[in-house]
Amino acid sequence: MSLNSILDSLSEDAKSQLFERLLGILFKSKNVDKADPTHITRFLHLAKEGLLKSSECLNTMLYIAASMEKEETLSILSEKAEFSRLYNVILS
């Protein structure tokens, strides 16, 4: 199952919670140099288009957060049963 299809299956509440937690990682991390500039550009484009809580944006945020703070990202994904499939995808 693709990351986007897993994200599409999440409830709106779960998506909002995931968004908030990932945004916290993106704002606090000092490891911006580890993030792929293509993903950052994509994230900024989606934000500009008002698509911050879309599956595509969450997918992009997951890749950025995992590249910058993998352990913290995995910790967030292990907190809720709804995120367990995301955890497995990011871990692989």
PDB file of N, CA, C and O in Angstrom:
ATOM      1  N   MET A   1       0.843  -1.178   0.000  1.00  0.00           N
ATOM      2  CA  MET A   1       0.000   0.000   0.000  1.00  0.00           C
ATOM      3  C   MET A   1       0.890   1.245   0.000  1.00  0.00           C
ATOM      4  O   MET A   1       1.882   1.315   0.726  1.00  0.00           O
ATOM      5  N   SER A   2       0.522   2.214  -0.819  1.00  0.00           N
ATOM      6  CA  SER A   2       1.336   3.424  -0.927  1.00  0.00           C
ATOM      7  C   SER A   2       1.096   4.349   0.260  1.00  0.00           C
ATOM      8  O   SER A   2       0.076   4.275   0.944  1.00  0.00           O
ATOM      9  N   LEU A   3       2.057   5.204   0.473  1.00  0.00           N
ATOM     10  CA  LEU A   3       1.964   6.158   1.571  1.00  0.00           C
ATOM     11  C   LEU A   3       0.736   7.055   1.408  1.00  0.00           C
ATOM     12  O   LEU A   3       0.032   7.321   2.383  1.00  0.00           O
ATOM     13  N   ASN A   4       0.475   7.523   0.188  1.00  0.00           N
ATOM     14  CA  ASN A   4      -0.698   8.379  -0.034  1.00  0.00           C
ATOM     15  C   ASN A   4      -1.999   7.645   0.254  1.00  0.00           C
ATOM     16  O   ASN A   4      -2.923   8.236   0.812  1.00  0.00           O
ATOM     17  N   SER A   5      -2.093   6.379  -0.111  1.00  0.00           N
ATOM     18  CA  SER A   5      -3.337   5.646   0.160  1.00  0.00           C
ATOM     19  C   SER A   5      -3.526   5.423   1.654  1.00  0.00           C
ATOM     20  O   SER A   5      -4.656   5.431   2.142  1.00  0.00           O
ATOM     21  N   ILE A   6      -2.434   5.223   2.383  1.00  0.00           N
ATOM     22  CA  ILE A   6      -2.530   5.104   3.841  1.00  0.00           C
ATOM     23  C   ILE A   6      -2.993   6.434   4.424  1.00  0.00           C
ATOM     24  O   ILE A   6      -3.872   6.462   5.284  1.00  0.00           O
ATOM     25  N   LEU A   7      -2.409   7.527   3.962  1.00  0.00           N
ATOM     26  CA  LEU A   7      -2.805   8.852   4.446  1.00  0.00           C
ATOM     27  C   LEU A   7      -4.259   9.155   4.096  1.00  0.00           C
ATOM     28  O   LEU A   7      -4.975   9.752   4.900  1.00  0.00           O
ATOM     29  N   ASP A   8      -4.700   8.753   2.911  1.00  0.00           N
ATOM     30  CA  ASP A   8      -6.093   8.969   2.507  1.00  0.00           C
ATOM     31  C   ASP A   8      -7.060   8.228   3.425  1.00  0.00           C
ATOM     32  O   ASP A   8      -8.189   8.676   3.627  1.00  0.00           O
ATOM     33  N   SER A   9      -6.627   7.104   3.978  1.00  0.00           N
ATOM     34  CA  SER A   9      -7.515   6.300   4.822  1.00  0.00           C
ATOM     35  C   SER A   9      -7.624   6.831   6.257  1.00  0.00           C
ATOM     36  O   SER A   9      -8.476   6.370   7.016  1.00  0.00           O
ATOM     37  N   LEU A  10      -6.782   7.783   6.634  1.00  0.00           N
ATOM     38  CA  LEU A  10      -6.833   8.335   7.978  1.00  0.00           C
ATOM     39  C   LEU A  10      -8.045   9.256   8.140  1.00  0.00           C
ATOM     40  O   LEU A  10      -8.488   9.901   7.190  1.00  0.00           O
ATOM     41  N   SER A  11      -8.563   9.301   9.358  1.00  0.00           N
ATOM     42  CA  SER A  11      -9.654  10.235   9.655  1.00  0.00           C
ATOM     43  C   SER A  11      -9.115  11.659   9.588  1.00  0.00           C
ATOM     44  O   SER A  11      -7.909  11.880   9.692  1.00  0.00           O
ATOM     45  N   GLU A  12     -10.010  12.616   9.414  1.00  0.00           N
ATOM     46  CA  GLU A  12      -9.594  14.022   9.372  1.00  0.00           C
ATOM     47  C   GLU A  12      -8.935  14.431  10.687  1.00  0.00           C
ATOM     48  O   GLU A  12      -7.989  15.218  10.689  1.00  0.00           O
ATOM     49  N   ASP A  13      -9.427  13.905  11.795  1.00  0.00           N
ATOM     50  CA  ASP A  13      -8.830  14.203  13.096  1.00  0.00           C
ATOM     51  C   ASP A  13      -7.394  13.677  13.164  1.00  0.00           C
ATOM     52  O   ASP A  13      -6.497  14.371  13.644  1.00  0.00           O
ATOM     53  N   ALA A  14      -7.182  12.455  12.684  1.00  0.00           N
ATOM     54  CA  ALA A  14      -5.832  11.876  12.688  1.00  0.00           C
ATOM     55  C   ALA A  14      -4.902  12.664  11.770  1.00  0.00           C
ATOM     56  O   ALA A  14      -3.738  12.883  12.106  1.00  0.00           O
ATOM     57  N   LYS A  15      -5.406  13.087  10.624  1.00  0.00           N
ATOM     58  CA  LYS A  15      -4.591  13.898   9.711  1.00  0.00           C
ATOM     59  C   LYS A  15      -4.192  15.212  10.363  1.00  0.00           C
ATOM     60  O   LYS A  15      -3.050  15.654  10.233  1.00  0.00           O
ATOM     61  N   SER A  16      -5.130  15.834  11.062  1.00  0.00           N
ATOM     62  CA  SER A  16      -4.835  17.102  11.749  1.00  0.00           C
ATOM     63  C   SER A  16      -3.784  16.908  12.832  1.00  0.00           C
ATOM     64  O   SER A  16      -2.868  17.718  12.969  1.00  0.00           O
ATOM     65  N   GLN A  17      -3.918  15.836  13.597  1.00  0.00           N
ATOM     66  CA  GLN A  17      -2.942  15.551  14.647  1.00  0.00           C
ATOM     67  C   GLN A  17      -1.565  15.292  14.053  1.00  0.00           C
ATOM     68  O   GLN A  17      -0.557  15.788  14.556  1.00  0.00           O
ATOM     69  N   LEU A  18      -1.531  14.513  12.981  1.00  0.00           N
ATOM     70  CA  LEU A  18      -0.261  14.216  12.321  1.00  0.00           C
ATOM     71  C   LEU A  18       0.368  15.494  11.772  1.00  0.00           C
ATOM     72  O   LEU A  18       1.568  15.718  11.925  1.00  0.00           O
ATOM     73  N   PHE A  19      -0.438  16.318  11.141  1.00  0.00           N
ATOM     74  CA  PHE A  19       0.040  17.586  10.598  1.00  0.00           C
ATOM     75  C   PHE A  19       0.689  18.433  11.689  1.00  0.00           C
ATOM     76  O   PHE A  19       1.806  18.923  11.518  1.00  0.00           O
ATOM     77  N   GLU A  20      -0.006  18.603  12.801  1.00  0.00           N
ATOM     78  CA  GLU A  20       0.507  19.426  13.893  1.00  0.00           C
ATOM     79  C   GLU A  20       1.833  18.887  14.434  1.00  0.00           C
ATOM     80  O   GLU A  20       2.766  19.651  14.683  1.00  0.00           O
ATOM     81  N   ARG A  21       1.909  17.575  14.611  1.00  0.00           N
ATOM     82  CA  ARG A  21       3.129  16.976  15.157  1.00  0.00           C
ATOM     83  C   ARG A  21       4.297  17.095  14.178  1.00  0.00           C
ATOM     84  O   ARG A  21       5.418  17.407  14.579  1.00  0.00           O
ATOM     85  N   LEU A  22       4.033  16.849  12.897  1.00  0.00           N
ATOM     86  CA  LEU A  22       5.095  16.964  11.892  1.00  0.00           C
ATOM     87  C   LEU A  22       5.548  18.405  11.731  1.00  0.00           C
ATOM     88  O   LEU A  22       6.738  18.673  11.565  1.00  0.00           O
ATOM     89  N   LEU A  23       4.608  19.326  11.780  1.00  0.00           N
ATOM     90  CA  LEU A  23       4.954  20.740  11.683  1.00  0.00           C
ATOM     91  C   LEU A  23       5.877  21.139  12.833  1.00  0.00           C
ATOM     92  O   LEU A  23       6.797  21.937  12.651  1.00  0.00           O
ATOM     93  N   GLY A  24       5.629  20.584  14.005  1.00  0.00           N
ATOM     94  CA  GLY A  24       6.501  20.839  15.146  1.00  0.00           C
ATOM     95  C   GLY A  24       7.925  20.387  14.883  1.00  0.00           C
ATOM     96  O   GLY A  24       8.875  21.084  15.239  1.00  0.00           O
ATOM     97  N   ILE A  25       8.080  19.229  14.263  1.00  0.00           N
ATOM     98  CA  ILE A  25       9.415  18.733  13.917  1.00  0.00           C
ATOM     99  C   ILE A  25      10.075  19.677  12.910  1.00  0.00           C
ATOM    100  O   ILE A  25      11.235  20.054  13.073  1.00  0.00           O
ATOM    101  N   LEU A  26       9.333  20.051  11.877  1.00  0.00           N
ATOM    102  CA  LEU A  26       9.909  20.895  10.823  1.00  0.00           C
ATOM    103  C   LEU A  26      10.361  22.243  11.362  1.00  0.00           C
ATOM    104  O   LEU A  26      11.387  22.771  10.931  1.00  0.00           O
ATOM    105  N   PHE A  27       9.612  22.801  12.293  1.00  0.00           N
ATOM    106  CA  PHE A  27       9.969  24.108  12.831  1.00  0.00           C
ATOM    107  C   PHE A  27      11.086  24.052  13.861  1.00  0.00           C
ATOM    108  O   PHE A  27      11.861  25.001  13.982  1.00  0.00           O
ATOM    109  N   LYS A  28      11.181  22.950  14.606  1.00  0.00           N
ATOM    110  CA  LYS A  28      12.170  22.873  15.689  1.00  0.00           C
ATOM    111  C   LYS A  28      13.525  22.312  15.254  1.00  0.00           C
ATOM    112  O   LYS A  28      14.547  22.622  15.867  1.00  0.00           O
ATOM    113  N   SER A  29      13.541  21.506  14.220  1.00  0.00           N
ATOM    114  CA  SER A  29      14.775  20.816  13.849  1.00  0.00           C
ATOM    115  C   SER A  29      15.855  21.783  13.372  1.00  0.00           C
ATOM    116  O   SER A  29      15.583  22.775  12.696  1.00  0.00           O
ATOM    117  N   LYS A  30      17.060  21.462  13.741  1.00  0.00           N
ATOM    118  CA  LYS A  30      18.218  22.226  13.271  1.00  0.00           C
ATOM    119  C   LYS A  30      18.925  21.484  12.136  1.00  0.00           C
ATOM    120  O   LYS A  30      20.022  21.863  11.726  1.00  0.00           O
ATOM    121  N   ASN A  31      18.290  20.426  11.634  1.00  0.00           N
ATOM    122  CA  ASN A  31      18.894  19.586  10.608  1.00  0.00           C
ATOM    123  C   ASN A  31      18.304  19.830   9.223  1.00  0.00           C
ATOM    124  O   ASN A  31      18.112  18.891   8.451  1.00  0.00           O
ATOM    125  N   VAL A  32      18.022  21.074   8.914  1.00  0.00           N
ATOM    126  CA  VAL A  32      17.433  21.405   7.612  1.00  0.00           C
ATOM    127  C   VAL A  32      18.337  20.948   6.470  1.00  0.00           C
ATOM    128  O   VAL A  32      17.849  20.597   5.396  1.00  0.00           O
ATOM    129  N   ASP A  33      19.620  20.949   6.691  1.00  0.00           N
ATOM    130  CA  ASP A  33      20.564  20.544   5.649  1.00  0.00           C
ATOM    131  C   ASP A  33      20.397  19.084   5.247  1.00  0.00           C
ATOM    132  O   ASP A  33      20.875  18.683   4.186  1.00  0.00           O
ATOM    133  N   LYS A  34      19.733  18.286   6.068  1.00  0.00           N
ATOM    134  CA  LYS A  34      19.510  16.868   5.754  1.00  0.00           C
ATOM    135  C   LYS A  34      18.272  16.649   4.885  1.00  0.00           C
ATOM    136  O   LYS A  34      18.085  15.562   4.339  1.00  0.00           O
ATOM    137  N   ALA A  35      17.440  17.656   4.756  1.00  0.00           N
ATOM    138  CA  ALA A  35      16.206  17.536   3.986  1.00  0.00           C
ATOM    139  C   ALA A  35      16.479  17.751   2.503  1.00  0.00           C
ATOM    140  O   ALA A  35      17.312  18.572   2.121  1.00  0.00           O
ATOM    141  N   ASP A  36      15.767  17.003   1.683  1.00  0.00           N
ATOM    142  CA  ASP A  36      15.873  17.121   0.230  1.00  0.00           C
ATOM    143  C   ASP A  36      15.223  18.443  -0.203  1.00  0.00           C
ATOM    144  O   ASP A  36      14.045  18.666   0.075  1.00  0.00           O
ATOM    145  N   PRO A  37      15.971  19.313  -0.875  1.00  0.00           N
ATOM    146  CA  PRO A  37      15.404  20.598  -1.304  1.00  0.00           C
ATOM    147  C   PRO A  37      14.152  20.443  -2.177  1.00  0.00           C
ATOM    148  O   PRO A  37      13.279  21.311  -2.164  1.00  0.00           O
ATOM    149  N   THR A  38      14.063  19.362  -2.921  1.00  0.00           N
ATOM    150  CA  THR A  38      12.881  19.117  -3.754  1.00  0.00           C
ATOM    151  C   THR A  38      11.638  18.954  -2.889  1.00  0.00           C
ATOM    152  O   THR A  38      10.571  19.474  -3.217  1.00  0.00           O
ATOM    153  N   HIS A  39      11.783  18.225  -1.776  1.00  0.00           N
ATOM    154  CA  HIS A  39      10.643  18.045  -0.867  1.00  0.00           C
ATOM    155  C   HIS A  39      10.268  19.359  -0.188  1.00  0.00           C
ATOM    156  O   HIS A  39       9.087  19.649   0.000  1.00  0.00           O
ATOM    157  N   ILE A  40      11.253  20.137   0.170  1.00  0.00           N
ATOM    158  CA  ILE A  40      10.966  21.432   0.809  1.00  0.00           C
ATOM    159  C   ILE A  40      10.244  22.349  -0.169  1.00  0.00           C
ATOM    160  O   ILE A  40       9.283  23.021   0.203  1.00  0.00           O
ATOM    161  N   THR A  41      10.702  22.380  -1.415  1.00  0.00           N
ATOM    162  CA  THR A  41      10.051  23.188  -2.440  1.00  0.00           C
ATOM    163  C   THR A  41       8.613  22.728  -2.646  1.00  0.00           C
ATOM    164  O   THR A  41       7.704  23.548  -2.778  1.00  0.00           O
ATOM    165  N   ARG A  42       8.414  21.413  -2.673  1.00  0.00           N
ATOM    166  CA  ARG A  42       7.060  20.853  -2.850  1.00  0.00           C
ATOM    167  C   ARG A  42       6.165  21.257  -1.678  1.00  0.00           C
ATOM    168  O   ARG A  42       5.017  21.655  -1.876  1.00  0.00           O
ATOM    169  N   PHE A  43       6.698  21.151  -0.452  1.00  0.00           N
ATOM    170  CA  PHE A  43       5.941  21.533   0.735  1.00  0.00           C
ATOM    171  C   PHE A  43       5.521  23.005   0.654  1.00  0.00           C
ATOM    172  O   PHE A  43       4.365  23.335   0.917  1.00  0.00           O
ATOM    173  N   LEU A  44       6.444  23.872   0.296  1.00  0.00           N
ATOM    174  CA  LEU A  44       6.138  25.302   0.202  1.00  0.00           C
ATOM    175  C   LEU A  44       5.097  25.580  -0.883  1.00  0.00           C
ATOM    176  O   LEU A  44       4.229  26.435  -0.706  1.00  0.00           O
ATOM    177  N   HIS A  45       5.182  24.869  -1.993  1.00  0.00           N
ATOM    178  CA  HIS A  45       4.197  25.022  -3.063  1.00  0.00           C
ATOM    179  C   HIS A  45       2.812  24.596  -2.570  1.00  0.00           C
ATOM    180  O   HIS A  45       1.828  25.300  -2.800  1.00  0.00           O
ATOM    181  N   LEU A  46       2.732  23.449  -1.896  1.00  0.00           N
ATOM    182  CA  LEU A  46       1.448  22.969  -1.384  1.00  0.00           C
ATOM    183  C   LEU A  46       0.878  23.928  -0.345  1.00  0.00           C
ATOM    184  O   LEU A  46      -0.332  24.151  -0.296  1.00  0.00           O
ATOM    185  N   ALA A  47       1.750  24.493   0.484  1.00  0.00           N
ATOM    186  CA  ALA A  47       1.307  25.473   1.481  1.00  0.00           C
ATOM    187  C   ALA A  47       0.728  26.702   0.790  1.00  0.00           C
ATOM    188  O   ALA A  47      -0.317  27.216   1.189  1.00  0.00           O
ATOM    189  N   LYS A  48       1.412  27.164  -0.240  1.00  0.00           N
ATOM    190  CA  LYS A  48       0.953  28.332  -0.993  1.00  0.00           C
ATOM    191  C   LYS A  48      -0.412  28.080  -1.623  1.00  0.00           C
ATOM    192  O   LYS A  48      -1.236  28.990  -1.724  1.00  0.00           O
ATOM    193  N   GLU A  49      -0.645  26.842  -2.045  1.00  0.00           N
ATOM    194  CA  GLU A  49      -1.908  26.478  -2.680  1.00  0.00           C
ATOM    195  C   GLU A  49      -3.018  26.182  -1.662  1.00  0.00           C
ATOM    196  O   GLU A  49      -4.152  25.899  -2.049  1.00  0.00           O
ATOM    197  N   GLY A  50      -2.695  26.247  -0.368  1.00  0.00           N
ATOM    198  CA  GLY A  50      -3.693  25.986   0.672  1.00  0.00           C
ATOM    199  C   GLY A  50      -3.976  24.514   0.897  1.00  0.00           C
ATOM    200  O   GLY A  50      -5.055  24.151   1.364  1.00  0.00           O
ATOM    201  N   LEU A  51      -3.019  23.669   0.568  1.00  0.00           N
ATOM    202  CA  LEU A  51      -3.213  22.218   0.660  1.00  0.00           C
ATOM    203  C   LEU A  51      -2.410  21.588   1.790  1.00  0.00           C
ATOM    204  O   LEU A  51      -1.953  20.451   1.669  1.00  0.00           O
ATOM    205  N   LEU A  52      -2.237  22.313   2.878  1.00  0.00           N
ATOM    206  CA  LEU A  52      -1.385  21.834   3.962  1.00  0.00           C
ATOM    207  C   LEU A  52      -1.835  20.511   4.570  1.00  0.00           C
ATOM    208  O   LEU A  52      -0.991  19.703   4.957  1.00  0.00           O
ATOM    209  N   LYS A  53      -3.121  20.270   4.664  1.00  0.00           N
ATOM    210  CA  LYS A  53      -3.583  19.035   5.305  1.00  0.00           C
ATOM    211  C   LYS A  53      -3.979  17.959   4.298  1.00  0.00           C
ATOM    212  O   LYS A  53      -4.653  16.988   4.642  1.00  0.00           O
ATOM    213  N   SER A  54      -3.554  18.144   3.061  1.00  0.00           N
ATOM    214  CA  SER A  54      -3.819  17.122   2.045  1.00  0.00           C
ATOM    215  C   SER A  54      -2.878  15.938   2.240  1.00  0.00           C
ATOM    216  O   SER A  54      -1.827  16.069   2.868  1.00  0.00           O
ATOM    217  N   SER A  55      -3.254  14.800   1.708  1.00  0.00           N
ATOM    218  CA  SER A  55      -2.409  13.612   1.801  1.00  0.00           C
ATOM    219  C   SER A  55      -1.057  13.844   1.142  1.00  0.00           C
ATOM    220  O   SER A  55      -0.031  13.372   1.632  1.00  0.00           O
ATOM    221  N   GLU A  56      -1.060  14.569   0.036  1.00  0.00           N
ATOM    222  CA  GLU A  56       0.195  14.854  -0.663  1.00  0.00           C
ATOM    223  C   GLU A  56       1.134  15.685   0.209  1.00  0.00           C
ATOM    224  O   GLU A  56       2.339  15.436   0.251  1.00  0.00           O
ATOM    225  N   CYS A  57       0.575  16.669   0.900  1.00  0.00           N
ATOM    226  CA  CYS A  57       1.403  17.508   1.763  1.00  0.00           C
ATOM    227  C   CYS A  57       1.891  16.709   2.972  1.00  0.00           C
ATOM    228  O   CYS A  57       3.056  16.818   3.352  1.00  0.00           O
ATOM    229  N   LEU A  58       1.016  15.910   3.578  1.00  0.00           N
ATOM    230  CA  LEU A  58       1.435  15.074   4.705  1.00  0.00           C
ATOM    231  C   LEU A  58       2.524  14.095   4.284  1.00  0.00           C
ATOM    232  O   LEU A  58       3.464  13.843   5.037  1.00  0.00           O
ATOM    233  N   ASN A  59       2.396  13.551   3.095  1.00  0.00           N
ATOM    234  CA  ASN A  59       3.419  12.654   2.553  1.00  0.00           C
ATOM    235  C   ASN A  59       4.758  13.392   2.470  1.00  0.00           C
ATOM    236  O   ASN A  59       5.788  12.878   2.907  1.00  0.00           O
ATOM    237  N   THR A  60       4.731  14.584   1.912  1.00  0.00           N
ATOM    238  CA  THR A  60       5.942  15.395   1.776  1.00  0.00           C
ATOM    239  C   THR A  60       6.526  15.730   3.146  1.00  0.00           C
ATOM    240  O   THR A  60       7.737  15.647   3.351  1.00  0.00           O
ATOM    241  N   MET A  61       5.659  16.110   4.074  1.00  0.00           N
ATOM    242  CA  MET A  61       6.111  16.437   5.420  1.00  0.00           C
ATOM    243  C   MET A  61       6.746  15.233   6.113  1.00  0.00           C
ATOM    244  O   MET A  61       7.738  15.371   6.829  1.00  0.00           O
ATOM    245  N   LEU A  62       6.167  14.051   5.894  1.00  0.00           N
ATOM    246  CA  LEU A  62       6.741  12.837   6.490  1.00  0.00           C
ATOM    247  C   LEU A  62       8.155  12.599   5.984  1.00  0.00           C
ATOM    248  O   LEU A  62       9.050  12.279   6.766  1.00  0.00           O
ATOM    249  N   TYR A  63       8.360  12.754   4.684  1.00  0.00           N
ATOM    250  CA  TYR A  63       9.709  12.561   4.138  1.00  0.00           C
ATOM    251  C   TYR A  63      10.694  13.593   4.681  1.00  0.00           C
ATOM    252  O   TYR A  63      11.834  13.261   5.005  1.00  0.00           O
ATOM    253  N   ILE A  64      10.253  14.829   4.776  1.00  0.00           N
ATOM    254  CA  ILE A  64      11.140  15.873   5.300  1.00  0.00           C
ATOM    255  C   ILE A  64      11.455  15.597   6.771  1.00  0.00           C
ATOM    256  O   ILE A  64      12.617  15.615   7.175  1.00  0.00           O
ATOM    257  N   ALA A  65      10.421  15.342   7.563  1.00  0.00           N
ATOM    258  CA  ALA A  65      10.615  15.104   8.996  1.00  0.00           C
ATOM    259  C   ALA A  65      11.502  13.881   9.238  1.00  0.00           C
ATOM    260  O   ALA A  65      12.378  13.906  10.102  1.00  0.00           O
ATOM    261  N   ALA A  66      11.271  12.811   8.471  1.00  0.00           N
ATOM    262  CA  ALA A  66      12.075  11.597   8.650  1.00  0.00           C
ATOM    263  C   ALA A  66      13.531  11.836   8.271  1.00  0.00           C
ATOM    264  O   ALA A  66      14.430  11.263   8.886  1.00  0.00           O
ATOM    265  N   SER A  67      13.770  12.657   7.287  1.00  0.00           N
ATOM    266  CA  SER A  67      15.158  12.932   6.902  1.00  0.00           C
ATOM    267  C   SER A  67      15.851  13.837   7.913  1.00  0.00           C
ATOM    268  O   SER A  67      17.062  13.737   8.108  1.00  0.00           O
ATOM    269  N   MET A  68      15.095  14.713   8.551  1.00  0.00           N
ATOM    270  CA  MET A  68      15.676  15.643   9.509  1.00  0.00           C
ATOM    271  C   MET A  68      15.757  15.046  10.915  1.00  0.00           C
ATOM    272  O   MET A  68      16.755  15.227  11.612  1.00  0.00           O
ATOM    273  N   GLU A  69      14.718  14.345  11.323  1.00  0.00           N
ATOM    274  CA  GLU A  69      14.622  13.815  12.690  1.00  0.00           C
ATOM    275  C   GLU A  69      13.926  12.453  12.651  1.00  0.00           C
ATOM    276  O   GLU A  69      12.770  12.330  13.054  1.00  0.00           O
ATOM    277  N   LYS A  70      14.633  11.437  12.166  1.00  0.00           N
ATOM    278  CA  LYS A  70      14.004  10.134  11.954  1.00  0.00           C
ATOM    279  C   LYS A  70      13.458   9.532  13.248  1.00  0.00           C
ATOM    280  O   LYS A  70      12.324   9.052  13.266  1.00  0.00           O
ATOM    281  N   GLU A  71      14.222   9.546  14.307  1.00  0.00           N
ATOM    282  CA  GLU A  71      13.773   8.933  15.559  1.00  0.00           C
ATOM    283  C   GLU A  71      12.529   9.628  16.112  1.00  0.00           C
ATOM    284  O   GLU A  71      11.593   8.965  16.558  1.00  0.00           O
ATOM    285  N   GLU A  72      12.519  10.941  16.083  1.00  0.00           N
ATOM    286  CA  GLU A  72      11.363  11.683  16.583  1.00  0.00           C
ATOM    287  C   GLU A  72      10.133  11.420  15.714  1.00  0.00           C
ATOM    288  O   GLU A  72       9.022  11.285  16.227  1.00  0.00           O
ATOM    289  N   THR A  73      10.335  11.350  14.405  1.00  0.00           N
ATOM    290  CA  THR A  73       9.232  11.064  13.490  1.00  0.00           C
ATOM    291  C   THR A  73       8.666   9.675  13.760  1.00  0.00           C
ATOM    292  O   THR A  73       7.450   9.501  13.841  1.00  0.00           O
ATOM    293  N   LEU A  74       9.543   8.691  13.898  1.00  0.00           N
ATOM    294  CA  LEU A  74       9.082   7.334  14.190  1.00  0.00           C
ATOM    295  C   LEU A  74       8.374   7.270  15.537  1.00  0.00           C
ATOM    296  O   LEU A  74       7.412   6.519  15.696  1.00  0.00           O
ATOM    297  N   SER A  75       8.834   8.040  16.492  1.00  0.00           N
ATOM    298  CA  SER A  75       8.194   8.083  17.808  1.00  0.00           C
ATOM    299  C   SER A  75       6.757   8.587  17.688  1.00  0.00           C
ATOM    300  O   SER A  75       5.848   8.030  18.302  1.00  0.00           O
ATOM    301  N   ILE A  76       6.557   9.619  16.913  1.00  0.00           N
ATOM    302  CA  ILE A  76       5.210  10.158  16.699  1.00  0.00           C
ATOM    303  C   ILE A  76       4.326   9.104  16.039  1.00  0.00           C
ATOM    304  O   ILE A  76       3.168   8.931  16.417  1.00  0.00           O
ATOM    305  N   LEU A  77       4.877   8.406  15.059  1.00  0.00           N
ATOM    306  CA  LEU A  77       4.088   7.412  14.327  1.00  0.00           C
ATOM    307  C   LEU A  77       3.779   6.177  15.163  1.00  0.00           C
ATOM    308  O   LEU A  77       2.855   5.427  14.848  1.00  0.00           O
ATOM    309  N   SER A  78       4.540   5.966  16.216  1.00  0.00           N
ATOM    310  CA  SER A  78       4.285   4.800  17.072  1.00  0.00           C
ATOM    311  C   SER A  78       3.289   5.121  18.193  1.00  0.00           C
ATOM    312  O   SER A  78       2.878   4.216  18.919  1.00  0.00           O
ATOM    313  N   GLU A  79       2.903   6.361  18.344  1.00  0.00           N
ATOM    314  CA  GLU A  79       2.007   6.768  19.430  1.00  0.00           C
ATOM    315  C   GLU A  79       0.556   6.368  19.208  1.00  0.00           C
ATOM    316  O   GLU A  79      -0.170   6.144  20.176  1.00  0.00           O
ATOM    317  N   LYS A  80       0.125   6.272  17.978  1.00  0.00           N
ATOM    318  CA  LYS A  80      -1.276   5.975  17.676  1.00  0.00           C
ATOM    319  C   LYS A  80      -1.368   4.755  16.769  1.00  0.00           C
ATOM    320  O   LYS A  80      -0.574   4.583  15.845  1.00  0.00           O
ATOM    321  N   ALA A  81      -2.343   3.926  17.053  1.00  0.00           N
ATOM    322  CA  ALA A  81      -2.553   2.730  16.234  1.00  0.00           C
ATOM    323  C   ALA A  81      -2.837   3.110  14.779  1.00  0.00           C
ATOM    324  O   ALA A  81      -2.455   2.387  13.859  1.00  0.00           O
ATOM    325  N   GLU A  82      -3.514   4.254  14.576  1.00  0.00           N
ATOM    326  CA  GLU A  82      -3.845   4.703  13.218  1.00  0.00           C
ATOM    327  C   GLU A  82      -2.603   4.970  12.370  1.00  0.00           C
ATOM    328  O   GLU A  82      -2.654   4.901  11.142  1.00  0.00           O
ATOM    329  N   PHE A  83      -1.500   5.271  13.029  1.00  0.00           N
ATOM    330  CA  PHE A  83      -0.274   5.614  12.310  1.00  0.00           C
ATOM    331  C   PHE A  83       0.660   4.422  12.107  1.00  0.00           C
ATOM    332  O   PHE A  83       1.733   4.584  11.526  1.00  0.00           O
ATOM    333  N   SER A  84       0.284   3.243  12.566  1.00  0.00           N
ATOM    334  CA  SER A  84       1.202   2.097  12.526  1.00  0.00           C
ATOM    335  C   SER A  84       1.638   1.729  11.111  1.00  0.00           C
ATOM    336  O   SER A  84       2.793   1.363  10.894  1.00  0.00           O
ATOM    337  N   ARG A  85       0.725   1.825  10.150  1.00  0.00           N
ATOM    338  CA  ARG A  85       1.116   1.511   8.760  1.00  0.00           C
ATOM    339  C   ARG A  85       2.095   2.550   8.222  1.00  0.00           C
ATOM    340  O   ARG A  85       2.985   2.219   7.439  1.00  0.00           O
ATOM    341  N   LEU A  86       1.934   3.804   8.637  1.00  0.00           N
ATOM    342  CA  LEU A  86       2.884   4.847   8.235  1.00  0.00           C
ATOM    343  C   LEU A  86       4.260   4.559   8.821  1.00  0.00           C
ATOM    344  O   LEU A  86       5.278   4.729   8.149  1.00  0.00           O
ATOM    345  N   TYR A  87       4.284   4.128  10.060  1.00  0.00           N
ATOM    346  CA  TYR A  87       5.520   3.781  10.745  1.00  0.00           C
ATOM    347  C   TYR A  87       6.287   2.735   9.936  1.00  0.00           C
ATOM    348  O   TYR A  87       7.490   2.870   9.715  1.00  0.00           O
ATOM    349  N   ASN A  88       5.586   1.697   9.499  1.00  0.00           N
ATOM    350  CA  ASN A  88       6.220   0.615   8.742  1.00  0.00           C
ATOM    351  C   ASN A  88       6.793   1.092   7.419  1.00  0.00           C
ATOM    352  O   ASN A  88       7.855   0.628   7.004  1.00  0.00           O
ATOM    353  N   VAL A  89       6.103   2.016   6.746  1.00  0.00           N
ATOM    354  CA  VAL A  89       6.576   2.538   5.469  1.00  0.00           C
ATOM    355  C   VAL A  89       7.831   3.392   5.695  1.00  0.00           C
ATOM    356  O   VAL A  89       8.811   3.261   4.963  1.00  0.00           O
ATOM    357  N   ILE A  90       7.800   4.252   6.691  1.00  0.00           N
ATOM    358  CA  ILE A  90       8.939   5.137   6.964  1.00  0.00           C
ATOM    359  C   ILE A  90      10.140   4.330   7.433  1.00  0.00           C
ATOM    360  O   ILE A  90      11.281   4.642   7.094  1.00  0.00           O
ATOM    361  N   LEU A  91       9.878   3.304   8.204  1.00  0.00           N
ATOM    362  CA  LEU A  91      10.969   2.477   8.730  1.00  0.00           C
ATOM    363  C   LEU A  91      11.702   1.731   7.628  1.00  0.00           C
ATOM    364  O   LEU A  91      12.904   1.484   7.730  1.00  0.00           O
ATOM    365  N   SER A  92      10.979   1.374   6.574  1.00  0.00           N
ATOM    366  CA  SER A  92      11.612   0.599   5.492  1.00  0.00           C
ATOM    367  C   SER A  92      12.407   1.440   4.541  1.00  0.00           C
ATOM    368  O   SER A  92      12.988   0.917   3.590  1.00  0.00           O
TER     369      SER A  92
END
